[in-house]
Amino acid sequence: MSGPRPVVISGPSGAGKSTLLKKLLKDYKGVFGFSISHTTRDPRPGEVDGKDYHFTNREAMQEDIDKGEFIETDEFSGNLYGTSKSAVQDVRAKGLICILDVDIAGVRHIKETNLDPIYISIQPPSIEVLEERLRGRATETEEKIQSRLEEARTDMEECNEPGLFDIVIVNDDLDEAYEKLQSVLKEEITKVQEVIKS
Ligand code: 5GP
């Protein structure tokens, strides 16, 4: 499919990806579109079905996976997550830059497809800060927090693997991280804005 290159954003849960993405989608209306993933986890307070995720159950999701409807799927902290083909197509059909928020296993799966996105990793300044943020959310059980911290340690180690990401942004200061994110995406943003103007 032609059009602007998609963008894959990855990084530990709690690193601030969603905050940065929400800001990007709000500041660049008509430029970016979010690929709405499926998940079997329960919604957090404030999350909306069909906007933040397609919340589903394992049986239904597995059926769709078996039908070949997903680009990639992964098991994360006891739940299934996945990007459906239509989630990406819906965004790209509108000529928007498609943003995918996936874990590091998802990044590796996408590398095997012909999607050719820009790969960005958002990292916390330290595991301690991440733990504070995860606890601050107060939405997870202690067991879930520990499991997410375990996933985060792996992610923080693997993100610097040569060739895996185009850029790793450390989210120490939100404004600075957002500046960096915008500058990496500037070329694609300009392309879409030029199409809008013409
Ligand atoms: P959360 O439960 O915090 O929303 O997400 C947990 C992890 O799942 C995050 O690292 C997030 O990037 C990842 N994730 C969300 N959607 C997908 C998806 O469609 N595929 C994959 N592989 N990971 C996803």
Residues whose N, C-alpha, C, O or C-beta is under 5 A from the ligand:
A	BS01	5GP	G11 P12 S13 S37 H38 E72 T73 D74 F76 Y81 G82 T83 D101 V102 D103 G106
